[in-house]
């Protein structure tokens, strides 16, 4: 289950600035030119302890002015279908224009919650300029200054009211580990599931993007029992020209968010590509377990060193999070399929592992005493206590006197020691330093 906010509206109304505000990042390029946003659709945010995803549909508006309306129409339709809440951004400085009316007409047909966001209310003189947007008939209008953040809290307070609170899955299914099969189009995801289940459960063709939706398959055999999810292939954004493929990207992102472990498939004949890394970073950002499957290994000419050299290069490319199991498979010959499943379940166990506080402190305090944090400006850092946090994925709090002076290198040192002592292979580990 994931909660998605879609930001829609015509070009140059401040969608990217709002995206940066909600995700607390500077990833989106902000410039006073229509259609600048092209290379980013996805970000993560949190409000009052509730995590969510943010999709900026402006990333798919491009070309000359005469095709803006058609492109925006496609993206708004997708956002309506996929998002939980839609933020319709308009510009108080220009007022209502024809393209705003076009988007509003589409939004009036949806049953999803729509919030009208009157942006660029940057000072008190502009308060009240948003009154004309009530004429859309979409409900309450929220004043916002995406540039300075004024009004953001009120918007998010309203947004989280409409997020999904209950797990829509049945009780039995909700207890099963959720394993997502992800990767670029045509790396063999559906073939992998068909090989496991022994049936043509999913359509398999050589055409990229055949799988348009997430497909759930319960796998119960050989001592395994989990939900297996095949996702639509995630294609390079520059090649996402069909609206249905954009939809597939959103479904893949949502599936990664709601999974416990991701089977991350790459093509052995191509190696790790830039788009593969993009998918891997989404998995890591969502703190999901991951098993890397190098598929189509039967097509690679090899000797006794090939797999070792391939694995070493792969770990270099995945750094710094490269403590992941790597399995070389072939869905055609079913090579190492069972081993892949064993690794998936091992990673799932690693992800839910809870370490007793006494064991954690006894183990790590000895390591910290032998290799203490470096002193900063004559100040010595003393880590007094360690505790695992009650989160779904491994996270640890180190209580110390001067948390602000802990360098990143020492954080990595502690993470590596945690991995050595307690086996968190395939799982991102988060470390926090708090004042004691």
Secondary structure by P-SEA (a helix, b strand, c coil): cbbbbbbbbcccccaaaaaaaaaccccccccccccccccccccccccccccbbbbcccccccccccaaaaaaaaaaaaaaacccbbbbcccccccccaaaaaaaaaaaacccbbbbbbcccccccccccccccccccccbbbbbccccccaaaaaaaaaaccccccccccccccccbbbbbcccccccaaaaaaaaacccccccccccccccbbbbbbbbccccbbbbbbbcccccccccccaaaaaaaaaaaaaaaaccccbbbbbccccccaaaaaaaaaaaaabbbbbbbbccccccccccaaaaaaaaaaaaaacccccbbbbbbbcccccaaaaaaaaaaaaaaaaabbbbaaaaaaaaaaaaaaccccccccbbbbbccccccccccbbbbbbccccccccaaaaaaaaaaaaaccccccbbbbbbbbcc
